Amino acid sequence: MNDLPLQGELVLRRLIDAMRKKYIDERNSYRKYYEGKGYEIIFVHELCECSRKMRYSKLFPEIGILKLFKPHVIRGELIHLALEGISNMKANVRSEKRVRINNRDFLIAGSVDLYDESRKRVIEIKTVKSIANTPFEHHILQTRMYLWLLNVKDAELWYFASDGVKFYYVNNPCTDNEIQEIIKNPSAPRWPQWECNMCEYDQLCELKIQGTK
C-alpha cells in the first residue's frame, strides 16, 4: 500500500494552513499589537454576533481551528478564492476606526472580501445553504458596518448556494451612534431566533445549558 499522501490531501492541507493564518493567526497578532497600545479590539464580525462568542473564542481557540475543517467552510473559502482571482478587485482589504466610549478606546477592525476602487464599492461574499429568504439581517448589518468602516456608501452582497446565486445592493452605512450603541449594549445572543442553535460553543455556554437563552 502506498503511504504517500494524495495530491488532494496536500492541497487541502495547504488550504487549511492558509485559512488558519488568515482567520486566526493574523487576527490574533493584530489584536495583540493594538491591545499593547491600549486599545480594546473588536472585529466587525464580532459586533454582528453573540457577545459571548468573542469570549469563548479567546478561551477555547481550538474550537475555531476545528471549524476550518467543516465542509461548508472549505467550500466557502474556495468560492472566495475563485472570485478573488477573476474579479480584478482588491481582496481582503483591512481597515479600522477608533471609537471612544466612556473613556475607553476601542478599535473596530475588519476586512472586506472585495473592494472595487474605481466605484468605491464594497463586495461582501456569502455562501449559504439556500438563497431563499436572503438577504439575512446579520449579513446586511455586517455589510453596513463595512461601509461605515471604509467611509463609502455603496456595497453589494453576493450569495452563492446550491440552488442559485443572488446579488443585493446595500447603500445605508451604519452611523457612529449605531456602532456605539452596539458596543455599549452587547447582546447574548444577538439573534435569538437561530444563533444558539448554530453556535459551535453551545455545549460550553451556561446560557444555553441553563436554558436562559
PyMOL CGO cylinders between C-alpha atoms (Angstrom):
from pymol import cmd
from pymol.cgo import CYLINDER

trace = [
    CYLINDER, 0.00, 0.00, 0.00, 1.31, 3.45, -0.96, 0.3, 1, 1, 1, 1, 1, 1,
    CYLINDER, 1.31, 3.45, -0.96, 1.73, 5.58, 2.17, 0.3, 1, 1, 1, 1, 1, 1,
    CYLINDER, 1.73, 5.58, 2.17, 2.40, 8.77, 0.24, 0.3, 1, 1, 1, 1, 1, 1,
    CYLINDER, 2.40, 8.77, 0.24, -0.36, 11.38, 0.61, 0.3, 1, 1, 1, 1, 1, 1,
    CYLINDER, -0.36, 11.38, 0.61, -2.66, 12.07, -2.29, 0.3, 1, 1, 1, 1, 1, 1,
    CYLINDER, -2.66, 12.07, -2.29, -2.30, 15.41, -4.07, 0.3, 1, 1, 1, 1, 1, 1,
    CYLINDER, -2.30, 15.41, -4.07, -5.80, 16.30, -2.93, 0.3, 1, 1, 1, 1, 1, 1,
    CYLINDER, -5.80, 16.30, -2.93, -4.77, 15.80, 0.68, 0.3, 1, 1, 1, 1, 1, 1,
    CYLINDER, -4.77, 15.80, 0.68, -1.72, 18.03, 0.22, 0.3, 1, 1, 1, 1, 1, 1,
    CYLINDER, -1.72, 18.03, 0.22, -3.80, 20.78, -1.38, 0.3, 1, 1, 1, 1, 1, 1,
    CYLINDER, -3.80, 20.78, -1.38, -6.35, 20.55, 1.43, 0.3, 1, 1, 1, 1, 1, 1,
    CYLINDER, -6.35, 20.55, 1.43, -3.53, 20.82, 3.98, 0.3, 1, 1, 1, 1, 1, 1,
    CYLINDER, -3.53, 20.82, 3.98, -2.23, 23.99, 2.31, 0.3, 1, 1, 1, 1, 1, 1,
    CYLINDER, -2.23, 23.99, 2.31, -5.74, 25.44, 2.16, 0.3, 1, 1, 1, 1, 1, 1,
    CYLINDER, -5.74, 25.44, 2.16, -6.36, 24.78, 5.87, 0.3, 1, 1, 1, 1, 1, 1,
    CYLINDER, -6.36, 24.78, 5.87, -2.99, 26.31, 6.76, 0.3, 1, 1, 1, 1, 1, 1,
    CYLINDER, -2.99, 26.31, 6.76, -3.78, 29.42, 4.71, 0.3, 1, 1, 1, 1, 1, 1,
    CYLINDER, -3.78, 29.42, 4.71, -7.22, 29.73, 6.33, 0.3, 1, 1, 1, 1, 1, 1,
    CYLINDER, -7.22, 29.73, 6.33, -5.73, 29.40, 9.80, 0.3, 1, 1, 1, 1, 1, 1,
    CYLINDER, -5.73, 29.40, 9.80, -3.21, 32.13, 9.04, 0.3, 1, 1, 1, 1, 1, 1,
    CYLINDER, -3.21, 32.13, 9.04, -5.87, 34.43, 7.56, 0.3, 1, 1, 1, 1, 1, 1,
    CYLINDER, -5.87, 34.43, 7.56, -8.72, 33.94, 10.02, 0.3, 1, 1, 1, 1, 1, 1,
    CYLINDER, -8.72, 33.94, 10.02, -6.93, 33.09, 13.26, 0.3, 1, 1, 1, 1, 1, 1,
    CYLINDER, -6.93, 33.09, 13.26, -3.20, 33.84, 13.39, 0.3, 1, 1, 1, 1, 1, 1,
    CYLINDER, -3.20, 33.84, 13.39, -3.30, 37.24, 11.67, 0.3, 1, 1, 1, 1, 1, 1,
    CYLINDER, -3.30, 37.24, 11.67, -6.29, 38.38, 13.72, 0.3, 1, 1, 1, 1, 1, 1,
    CYLINDER, -6.29, 38.38, 13.72, -4.61, 37.28, 16.95, 0.3, 1, 1, 1, 1, 1, 1,
    CYLINDER, -4.61, 37.28, 16.95, -1.42, 39.15, 16.03, 0.3, 1, 1, 1, 1, 1, 1,
    CYLINDER, -1.42, 39.15, 16.03, -3.43, 42.23, 15.11, 0.3, 1, 1, 1, 1, 1, 1,
    CYLINDER, -3.43, 42.23, 15.11, -5.35, 42.10, 18.37, 0.3, 1, 1, 1, 1, 1, 1,
    CYLINDER, -5.35, 42.10, 18.37, -2.19, 41.63, 20.44, 0.3, 1, 1, 1, 1, 1, 1,
    CYLINDER, -2.19, 41.63, 20.44, -0.42, 44.54, 18.70, 0.3, 1, 1, 1, 1, 1, 1,
    CYLINDER, -0.42, 44.54, 18.70, -3.18, 47.08, 19.27, 0.3, 1, 1, 1, 1, 1, 1,
    CYLINDER, -3.18, 47.08, 19.27, -4.04, 45.87, 22.76, 0.3, 1, 1, 1, 1, 1, 1,
    CYLINDER, -4.04, 45.87, 22.76, -0.41, 46.65, 23.56, 0.3, 1, 1, 1, 1, 1, 1,
    CYLINDER, -0.41, 46.65, 23.56, -1.17, 50.22, 22.50, 0.3, 1, 1, 1, 1, 1, 1,
    CYLINDER, -1.17, 50.22, 22.50, -4.10, 50.45, 24.89, 0.3, 1, 1, 1, 1, 1, 1,
    CYLINDER, -4.10, 50.45, 24.89, -7.00, 49.66, 22.55, 0.3, 1, 1, 1, 1, 1, 1,
    CYLINDER, -7.00, 49.66, 22.55, -9.81, 47.19, 23.01, 0.3, 1, 1, 1, 1, 1, 1,
    CYLINDER, -9.81, 47.19, 23.01, -10.06, 45.42, 19.66, 0.3, 1, 1, 1, 1, 1, 1,
    CYLINDER, -10.06, 45.42, 19.66, -13.41, 44.38, 18.22, 0.3, 1, 1, 1, 1, 1, 1,
    CYLINDER, -13.41, 44.38, 18.22, -13.67, 42.89, 14.75, 0.3, 1, 1, 1, 1, 1, 1,
    CYLINDER, -13.67, 42.89, 14.75, -16.73, 43.71, 12.66, 0.3, 1, 1, 1, 1, 1, 1,
    CYLINDER, -16.73, 43.71, 12.66, -17.94, 40.11, 12.60, 0.3, 1, 1, 1, 1, 1, 1,
    CYLINDER, -17.94, 40.11, 12.60, -17.83, 40.09, 16.42, 0.3, 1, 1, 1, 1, 1, 1,
    CYLINDER, -17.83, 40.09, 16.42, -20.17, 43.08, 16.58, 0.3, 1, 1, 1, 1, 1, 1,
    CYLINDER, -20.17, 43.08, 16.58, -22.64, 41.14, 14.42, 0.3, 1, 1, 1, 1, 1, 1,
    CYLINDER, -22.64, 41.14, 14.42, -22.86, 38.08, 16.63, 0.3, 1, 1, 1, 1, 1, 1,
    CYLINDER, -22.86, 38.08, 16.63, -23.43, 36.98, 20.22, 0.3, 1, 1, 1, 1, 1, 1,
    CYLINDER, -23.43, 36.98, 20.22, -21.12, 38.84, 22.57, 0.3, 1, 1, 1, 1, 1, 1,
    CYLINDER, -21.12, 38.84, 22.57, -20.21, 35.61, 24.36, 0.3, 1, 1, 1, 1, 1, 1,
    CYLINDER, -20.21, 35.61, 24.36, -18.67, 34.13, 21.21, 0.3, 1, 1, 1, 1, 1, 1,
    CYLINDER, -18.67, 34.13, 21.21, -15.75, 36.56, 21.40, 0.3, 1, 1, 1, 1, 1, 1,
    CYLINDER, -15.75, 36.56, 21.40, -15.09, 35.46, 24.98, 0.3, 1, 1, 1, 1, 1, 1,
    CYLINDER, -15.09, 35.46, 24.98, -15.26, 31.76, 24.14, 0.3, 1, 1, 1, 1, 1, 1,
    CYLINDER, -15.26, 31.76, 24.14, -13.09, 32.14, 21.04, 0.3, 1, 1, 1, 1, 1, 1,
    CYLINDER, -13.09, 32.14, 21.04, -10.32, 33.51, 23.27, 0.3, 1, 1, 1, 1, 1, 1,
    CYLINDER, -10.32, 33.51, 23.27, -10.77, 30.84, 25.95, 0.3, 1, 1, 1, 1, 1, 1,
    CYLINDER, -10.77, 30.84, 25.95, -11.07, 27.90, 23.53, 0.3, 1, 1, 1, 1, 1, 1,
    CYLINDER, -11.07, 27.90, 23.53, -9.17, 28.75, 20.31, 0.3, 1, 1, 1, 1, 1, 1,
    CYLINDER, -9.17, 28.75, 20.31, -9.09, 25.05, 19.38, 0.3, 1, 1, 1, 1, 1, 1,
    CYLINDER, -9.09, 25.05, 19.38, -12.80, 25.19, 18.52, 0.3, 1, 1, 1, 1, 1, 1,
    CYLINDER, -12.80, 25.19, 18.52, -12.15, 27.93, 16.00, 0.3, 1, 1, 1, 1, 1, 1,
    CYLINDER, -12.15, 27.93, 16.00, -9.42, 25.83, 14.40, 0.3, 1, 1, 1, 1, 1, 1,
    CYLINDER, -9.42, 25.83, 14.40, -11.68, 22.77, 14.15, 0.3, 1, 1, 1, 1, 1, 1,
    CYLINDER, -11.68, 22.77, 14.15, -14.31, 24.89, 12.41, 0.3, 1, 1, 1, 1, 1, 1,
    CYLINDER, -14.31, 24.89, 12.41, -11.92, 25.32, 9.47, 0.3, 1, 1, 1, 1, 1, 1,
    CYLINDER, -11.92, 25.32, 9.47, -12.28, 21.62, 8.64, 0.3, 1, 1, 1, 1, 1, 1,
    CYLINDER, -12.28, 21.62, 8.64, -16.05, 21.77, 8.14, 0.3, 1, 1, 1, 1, 1, 1,
    CYLINDER, -16.05, 21.77, 8.14, -17.04, 21.10, 4.51, 0.3, 1, 1, 1, 1, 1, 1,
    CYLINDER, -17.04, 21.10, 4.51, -19.21, 24.21, 4.13, 0.3, 1, 1, 1, 1, 1, 1,
    CYLINDER, -19.21, 24.21, 4.13, -16.36, 26.39, 5.41, 0.3, 1, 1, 1, 1, 1, 1,
    CYLINDER, -16.36, 26.39, 5.41, -13.89, 24.84, 2.96, 0.3, 1, 1, 1, 1, 1, 1,
    CYLINDER, -13.89, 24.84, 2.96, -16.39, 25.23, 0.11, 0.3, 1, 1, 1, 1, 1, 1,
    CYLINDER, -16.39, 25.23, 0.11, -16.96, 28.86, 1.02, 0.3, 1, 1, 1, 1, 1, 1,
    CYLINDER, -16.96, 28.86, 1.02, -13.24, 29.61, 1.06, 0.3, 1, 1, 1, 1, 1, 1,
    CYLINDER, -13.24, 29.61, 1.06, -12.78, 28.02, -2.37, 0.3, 1, 1, 1, 1, 1, 1,
    CYLINDER, -12.78, 28.02, -2.37, -15.55, 30.24, -3.75, 0.3, 1, 1, 1, 1, 1, 1,
    CYLINDER, -15.55, 30.24, -3.75, -13.87, 33.28, -2.20, 0.3, 1, 1, 1, 1, 1, 1,
    CYLINDER, -13.87, 33.28, -2.20, -10.53, 32.36, -3.76, 0.3, 1, 1, 1, 1, 1, 1,
    CYLINDER, -10.53, 32.36, -3.76, -12.09, 31.84, -7.19, 0.3, 1, 1, 1, 1, 1, 1,
    CYLINDER, -12.09, 31.84, -7.19, -13.84, 35.22, -7.08, 0.3, 1, 1, 1, 1, 1, 1,
    CYLINDER, -13.84, 35.22, -7.08, -10.68, 36.95, -5.89, 0.3, 1, 1, 1, 1, 1, 1,
    CYLINDER, -10.68, 36.95, -5.89, -8.85, 35.51, -8.88, 0.3, 1, 1, 1, 1, 1, 1,
    CYLINDER, -8.85, 35.51, -8.88, -11.30, 36.64, -11.56, 0.3, 1, 1, 1, 1, 1, 1,
    CYLINDER, -11.30, 36.64, -11.56, -12.78, 39.85, -10.16, 0.3, 1, 1, 1, 1, 1, 1,
    CYLINDER, -12.78, 39.85, -10.16, -9.88, 42.27, -10.77, 0.3, 1, 1, 1, 1, 1, 1,
    CYLINDER, -9.88, 42.27, -10.77, -10.73, 43.87, -7.43, 0.3, 1, 1, 1, 1, 1, 1,
    CYLINDER, -10.73, 43.87, -7.43, -8.71, 44.24, -4.26, 0.3, 1, 1, 1, 1, 1, 1,
    CYLINDER, -8.71, 44.24, -4.26, -9.24, 41.32, -1.89, 0.3, 1, 1, 1, 1, 1, 1,
    CYLINDER, -9.24, 41.32, -1.89, -9.30, 41.21, 1.91, 0.3, 1, 1, 1, 1, 1, 1,
    CYLINDER, -9.30, 41.21, 1.91, -8.97, 44.97, 2.32, 0.3, 1, 1, 1, 1, 1, 1,
    CYLINDER, -8.97, 44.97, 2.32, -8.43, 45.71, 6.01, 0.3, 1, 1, 1, 1, 1, 1,
    CYLINDER, -8.43, 45.71, 6.01, -9.49, 48.93, 7.65, 0.3, 1, 1, 1, 1, 1, 1,
    CYLINDER, -9.49, 48.93, 7.65, -10.08, 50.21, 11.17, 0.3, 1, 1, 1, 1, 1, 1,
    CYLINDER, -10.08, 50.21, 11.17, -11.70, 53.06, 13.06, 0.3, 1, 1, 1, 1, 1, 1,
    CYLINDER, -11.70, 53.06, 13.06, -11.17, 54.35, 16.56, 0.3, 1, 1, 1, 1, 1, 1,
    CYLINDER, -11.17, 54.35, 16.56, -14.17, 54.77, 18.82, 0.3, 1, 1, 1, 1, 1, 1,
    CYLINDER, -14.17, 54.77, 18.82, -14.06, 56.28, 22.31, 0.3, 1, 1, 1, 1, 1, 1,
    CYLINDER, -14.06, 56.28, 22.31, -16.83, 55.42, 24.78, 0.3, 1, 1, 1, 1, 1, 1,
    CYLINDER, -16.83, 55.42, 24.78, -16.82, 56.36, 28.46, 0.3, 1, 1, 1, 1, 1, 1,
    CYLINDER, -16.82, 56.36, 28.46, -13.05, 56.92, 28.48, 0.3, 1, 1, 1, 1, 1, 1,
    CYLINDER, -13.05, 56.92, 28.48, -12.41, 53.55, 26.83, 0.3, 1, 1, 1, 1, 1, 1,
    CYLINDER, -12.41, 53.55, 26.83, -10.59, 53.38, 23.50, 0.3, 1, 1, 1, 1, 1, 1,
    CYLINDER, -10.59, 53.38, 23.50, -11.95, 50.82, 21.04, 0.3, 1, 1, 1, 1, 1, 1,
    CYLINDER, -11.95, 50.82, 21.04, -10.54, 49.91, 17.67, 0.3, 1, 1, 1, 1, 1, 1,
    CYLINDER, -10.54, 49.91, 17.67, -13.11, 48.48, 15.26, 0.3, 1, 1, 1, 1, 1, 1,
    CYLINDER, -13.11, 48.48, 15.26, -11.40, 46.48, 12.53, 0.3, 1, 1, 1, 1, 1, 1,
    CYLINDER, -11.40, 46.48, 12.53, -12.42, 44.34, 9.61, 0.3, 1, 1, 1, 1, 1, 1,
    CYLINDER, -12.42, 44.34, 9.61, -11.50, 43.05, 6.17, 0.3, 1, 1, 1, 1, 1, 1,
    CYLINDER, -11.50, 43.05, 6.17, -13.91, 43.34, 3.26, 0.3, 1, 1, 1, 1, 1, 1,
    CYLINDER, -13.91, 43.34, 3.26, -13.96, 40.42, 0.84, 0.3, 1, 1, 1, 1, 1, 1,
    CYLINDER, -13.96, 40.42, 0.84, -13.55, 42.54, -2.30, 0.3, 1, 1, 1, 1, 1, 1,
    CYLINDER, -13.55, 42.54, -2.30, -13.24, 46.26, -2.90, 0.3, 1, 1, 1, 1, 1, 1,
    CYLINDER, -13.24, 46.26, -2.90, -13.89, 47.97, -6.23, 0.3, 1, 1, 1, 1, 1, 1,
    CYLINDER, -13.89, 47.97, -6.23, -11.62, 51.02, -6.04, 0.3, 1, 1, 1, 1, 1, 1,
    CYLINDER, -11.62, 51.02, -6.04, -12.93, 52.62, -9.24, 0.3, 1, 1, 1, 1, 1, 1,
    CYLINDER, -12.93, 52.62, -9.24, -16.51, 52.65, -7.92, 0.3, 1, 1, 1, 1, 1, 1,
    CYLINDER, -16.51, 52.65, -7.92, -15.63, 52.80, -4.21, 0.3, 1, 1, 1, 1, 1, 1,
    CYLINDER, -15.63, 52.80, -4.21, -17.85, 49.78, -3.65, 0.3, 1, 1, 1, 1, 1, 1,
    CYLINDER, -17.85, 49.78, -3.65, -17.62, 47.05, -1.03, 0.3, 1, 1, 1, 1, 1, 1,
    CYLINDER, -17.62, 47.05, -1.03, -18.36, 43.47, -2.08, 0.3, 1, 1, 1, 1, 1, 1,
    CYLINDER, -18.36, 43.47, -2.08, -19.34, 41.01, 0.64, 0.3, 1, 1, 1, 1, 1, 1,
    CYLINDER, -19.34, 41.01, 0.64, -19.46, 37.31, -0.32, 0.3, 1, 1, 1, 1, 1, 1,
    CYLINDER, -19.46, 37.31, -0.32, -21.63, 34.74, 1.46, 0.3, 1, 1, 1, 1, 1, 1,
    CYLINDER, -21.63, 34.74, 1.46, -22.05, 31.02, 0.86, 0.3, 1, 1, 1, 1, 1, 1,
    CYLINDER, -22.05, 31.02, 0.86, -25.30, 29.64, 2.26, 0.3, 1, 1, 1, 1, 1, 1,
    CYLINDER, -25.30, 29.64, 2.26, -27.44, 26.51, 2.07, 0.3, 1, 1, 1, 1, 1, 1,
    CYLINDER, -27.44, 26.51, 2.07, -30.15, 28.23, 0.06, 0.3, 1, 1, 1, 1, 1, 1,
    CYLINDER, -30.15, 28.23, 0.06, -30.79, 31.66, -1.40, 0.3, 1, 1, 1, 1, 1, 1,
    CYLINDER, -30.79, 31.66, -1.40, -34.36, 31.51, -0.08, 0.3, 1, 1, 1, 1, 1, 1,
    CYLINDER, -34.36, 31.51, -0.08, -35.13, 34.27, 2.41, 0.3, 1, 1, 1, 1, 1, 1,
    CYLINDER, -35.13, 34.27, 2.41, -31.96, 36.18, 1.58, 0.3, 1, 1, 1, 1, 1, 1,
    CYLINDER, -31.96, 36.18, 1.58, -30.61, 38.69, 2.36, 0.3, 1, 1, 1, 1, 1, 1,
    CYLINDER, -30.61, 38.69, 2.36, -30.18, 37.79, 6.00, 0.3, 1, 1, 1, 1, 1, 1,
    CYLINDER, -30.18, 37.79, 6.00, -30.34, 40.51, 8.63, 0.3, 1, 1, 1, 1, 1, 1,
    CYLINDER, -30.34, 40.51, 8.63, -26.93, 39.81, 10.17, 0.3, 1, 1, 1, 1, 1, 1,
    CYLINDER, -26.93, 39.81, 10.17, -25.28, 39.89, 6.75, 0.3, 1, 1, 1, 1, 1, 1,
    CYLINDER, -25.28, 39.89, 6.75, -26.87, 43.25, 5.99, 0.3, 1, 1, 1, 1, 1, 1,
    CYLINDER, -26.87, 43.25, 5.99, -25.64, 44.59, 9.33, 0.3, 1, 1, 1, 1, 1, 1,
    CYLINDER, -25.64, 44.59, 9.33, -22.11, 43.37, 8.64, 0.3, 1, 1, 1, 1, 1, 1,
    CYLINDER, -22.11, 43.37, 8.64, -22.11, 44.96, 5.20, 0.3, 1, 1, 1, 1, 1, 1,
    CYLINDER, -22.11, 44.96, 5.20, -23.40, 48.25, 6.59, 0.3, 1, 1, 1, 1, 1, 1,
    CYLINDER, -23.40, 48.25, 6.59, -20.61, 48.20, 9.17, 0.3, 1, 1, 1, 1, 1, 1,
    CYLINDER, -20.61, 48.20, 9.17, -18.03, 47.76, 6.43, 0.3, 1, 1, 1, 1, 1, 1,
    CYLINDER, -18.03, 47.76, 6.43, -19.46, 50.80, 4.65, 0.3, 1, 1, 1, 1, 1, 1,
    CYLINDER, -19.46, 50.80, 4.65, -19.07, 52.77, 7.87, 0.3, 1, 1, 1, 1, 1, 1,
    CYLINDER, -19.07, 52.77, 7.87, -15.55, 51.43, 8.36, 0.3, 1, 1, 1, 1, 1, 1,
    CYLINDER, -15.55, 51.43, 8.36, -14.35, 52.39, 4.87, 0.3, 1, 1, 1, 1, 1, 1,
    CYLINDER, -14.35, 52.39, 4.87, -16.31, 55.66, 4.68, 0.3, 1, 1, 1, 1, 1, 1,
    CYLINDER, -16.31, 55.66, 4.68, -18.08, 54.66, 1.47, 0.3, 1, 1, 1, 1, 1, 1,
    CYLINDER, -18.08, 54.66, 1.47, -21.77, 54.46, 0.58, 0.3, 1, 1, 1, 1, 1, 1,
    CYLINDER, -21.77, 54.46, 0.58, -22.20, 51.53, -1.81, 0.3, 1, 1, 1, 1, 1, 1,
    CYLINDER, -22.20, 51.53, -1.81, -21.94, 47.78, -1.34, 0.3, 1, 1, 1, 1, 1, 1,
    CYLINDER, -21.94, 47.78, -1.34, -23.06, 44.56, -2.96, 0.3, 1, 1, 1, 1, 1, 1,
    CYLINDER, -23.06, 44.56, -2.96, -23.96, 41.44, -1.03, 0.3, 1, 1, 1, 1, 1, 1,
    CYLINDER, -23.96, 41.44, -1.03, -23.34, 38.29, -3.07, 0.3, 1, 1, 1, 1, 1, 1,
    CYLINDER, -23.34, 38.29, -3.07, -24.96, 34.97, -2.15, 0.3, 1, 1, 1, 1, 1, 1,
    CYLINDER, -24.96, 34.97, -2.15, -23.86, 31.60, -3.52, 0.3, 1, 1, 1, 1, 1, 1,
    CYLINDER, -23.86, 31.60, -3.52, -25.83, 28.42, -2.79, 0.3, 1, 1, 1, 1, 1, 1,
    CYLINDER, -25.83, 28.42, -2.79, -26.57, 25.05, -4.36, 0.3, 1, 1, 1, 1, 1, 1,
    CYLINDER, -26.57, 25.05, -4.36, -29.97, 26.35, -5.50, 0.3, 1, 1, 1, 1, 1, 1,
    CYLINDER, -29.97, 26.35, -5.50, -28.79, 29.59, -7.07, 0.3, 1, 1, 1, 1, 1, 1,
    CYLINDER, -28.79, 29.59, -7.07, -26.88, 32.84, -6.93, 0.3, 1, 1, 1, 1, 1, 1,
    CYLINDER, -26.88, 32.84, -6.93, -28.28, 36.19, -5.86, 0.3, 1, 1, 1, 1, 1, 1,
    CYLINDER, -28.28, 36.19, -5.86, -26.94, 39.74, -5.58, 0.3, 1, 1, 1, 1, 1, 1,
    CYLINDER, -26.94, 39.74, -5.58, -28.19, 42.63, -3.44, 0.3, 1, 1, 1, 1, 1, 1,
    CYLINDER, -28.19, 42.63, -3.44, -27.36, 46.31, -3.28, 0.3, 1, 1, 1, 1, 1, 1,
    CYLINDER, -27.36, 46.31, -3.28, -26.72, 47.96, 0.10, 0.3, 1, 1, 1, 1, 1, 1,
    CYLINDER, -26.72, 47.96, 0.10, -26.34, 51.73, 0.42, 0.3, 1, 1, 1, 1, 1, 1,
    CYLINDER, -26.34, 51.73, 0.42, -27.05, 52.69, 4.03, 0.3, 1, 1, 1, 1, 1, 1,
    CYLINDER, -27.05, 52.69, 4.03, -23.87, 52.70, 6.13, 0.3, 1, 1, 1, 1, 1, 1,
    CYLINDER, -23.87, 52.70, 6.13, -24.09, 52.36, 9.88, 0.3, 1, 1, 1, 1, 1, 1,
    CYLINDER, -24.09, 52.36, 9.88, -23.87, 55.61, 11.79, 0.3, 1, 1, 1, 1, 1, 1,
    CYLINDER, -23.87, 55.61, 11.79, -21.43, 56.39, 14.58, 0.3, 1, 1, 1, 1, 1, 1,
    CYLINDER, -21.43, 56.39, 14.58, -24.34, 56.25, 17.02, 0.3, 1, 1, 1, 1, 1, 1,
    CYLINDER, -24.34, 56.25, 17.02, -25.38, 52.77, 15.85, 0.3, 1, 1, 1, 1, 1, 1,
    CYLINDER, -25.38, 52.77, 15.85, -21.87, 51.42, 16.32, 0.3, 1, 1, 1, 1, 1, 1,
    CYLINDER, -21.87, 51.42, 16.32, -21.57, 52.98, 19.76, 0.3, 1, 1, 1, 1, 1, 1,
    CYLINDER, -21.57, 52.98, 19.76, -24.93, 51.56, 20.85, 0.3, 1, 1, 1, 1, 1, 1,
    CYLINDER, -24.93, 51.56, 20.85, -23.95, 48.05, 19.75, 0.3, 1, 1, 1, 1, 1, 1,
    CYLINDER, -23.95, 48.05, 19.75, -20.67, 48.31, 21.67, 0.3, 1, 1, 1, 1, 1, 1,
    CYLINDER, -20.67, 48.31, 21.67, -22.35, 49.70, 24.79, 0.3, 1, 1, 1, 1, 1, 1,
    CYLINDER, -22.35, 49.70, 24.79, -25.18, 47.15, 24.72, 0.3, 1, 1, 1, 1, 1, 1,
    CYLINDER, -25.18, 47.15, 24.72, -23.77, 43.72, 23.85, 0.3, 1, 1, 1, 1, 1, 1,
    CYLINDER, -23.77, 43.72, 23.85, -26.37, 41.03, 23.22, 0.3, 1, 1, 1, 1, 1, 1,
    CYLINDER, -26.37, 41.03, 23.22, -26.18, 37.35, 24.12, 0.3, 1, 1, 1, 1, 1, 1,
    CYLINDER, -26.18, 37.35, 24.12, -27.45, 36.05, 21.81, 0.3, 1, 1, 1, 1, 1, 1,
    CYLINDER, -27.45, 36.05, 21.81, -27.73, 38.83, 19.25, 0.3, 1, 1, 1, 1, 1, 1,
    CYLINDER, -27.73, 38.83, 19.25, -30.10, 36.79, 17.04, 0.3, 1, 1, 1, 1, 1, 1,
    CYLINDER, -30.10, 36.79, 17.04, -32.28, 34.75, 19.44, 0.3, 1, 1, 1, 1, 1, 1,
    CYLINDER, -32.28, 34.75, 19.44, -34.30, 33.04, 16.70, 0.3, 1, 1, 1, 1, 1, 1,
    CYLINDER, -34.30, 33.04, 16.70, -31.40, 30.96, 15.39, 0.3, 1, 1, 1, 1, 1, 1,
    CYLINDER, -31.40, 30.96, 15.39, -27.94, 31.87, 16.70, 0.3, 1, 1, 1, 1, 1, 1,
    CYLINDER, -27.94, 31.87, 16.70, -27.73, 29.47, 19.66, 0.3, 1, 1, 1, 1, 1, 1,
    CYLINDER, -27.73, 29.47, 19.66, -28.81, 26.50, 17.55, 0.3, 1, 1, 1, 1, 1, 1,
    CYLINDER, -28.81, 26.50, 17.55, -25.94, 27.11, 15.12, 0.3, 1, 1, 1, 1, 1, 1,
    CYLINDER, -25.94, 27.11, 15.12, -23.27, 28.03, 17.67, 0.3, 1, 1, 1, 1, 1, 1,
    CYLINDER, -23.27, 28.03, 17.67, -20.09, 25.95, 17.92, 0.3, 1, 1, 1, 1, 1, 1,
    CYLINDER, -20.09, 25.95, 17.92, -19.80, 26.92, 21.60, 0.3, 1, 1, 1, 1, 1, 1,
    CYLINDER, -19.80, 26.92, 21.60, -23.30, 25.80, 22.61, 0.3, 1, 1, 1, 1, 1, 1,
    CYLINDER, -23.30, 25.80, 22.61, -22.06, 22.93, 24.82, 0.3, 1, 1, 1, 1, 1, 1,
    CYLINDER, -22.06, 22.93, 24.82, -19.92, 25.37, 26.82, 0.3, 1, 1, 1, 1, 1, 1,
    CYLINDER, -19.92, 25.37, 26.82, -22.29, 28.30, 27.15, 0.3, 1, 1, 1, 1, 1, 1,
    CYLINDER, -22.29, 28.30, 27.15, -24.05, 28.43, 30.51, 0.3, 1, 1, 1, 1, 1, 1,
    CYLINDER, -24.05, 28.43, 30.51, -26.91, 30.43, 28.99, 0.3, 1, 1, 1, 1, 1, 1,
    CYLINDER, -26.91, 30.43, 28.99, -27.66, 27.58, 26.59, 0.3, 1, 1, 1, 1, 1, 1,
    CYLINDER, -27.66, 27.58, 26.59, -27.11, 24.89, 29.23, 0.3, 1, 1, 1, 1, 1, 1,
    CYLINDER, -27.11, 24.89, 29.23, -29.36, 26.65, 31.74, 0.3, 1, 1, 1, 1, 1, 1,
    CYLINDER, -29.36, 26.65, 31.74, -31.99, 27.26, 29.10, 0.3, 1, 1, 1, 1, 1, 1,
    CYLINDER, -31.99, 27.26, 29.10, -31.93, 31.03, 29.61, 0.3, 1, 1, 1, 1, 1, 1,
    CYLINDER, -31.93, 31.03, 29.61, -31.09, 31.96, 26.03, 0.3, 1, 1, 1, 1, 1, 1,
]
cmd.load_cgo(trace, "trace")
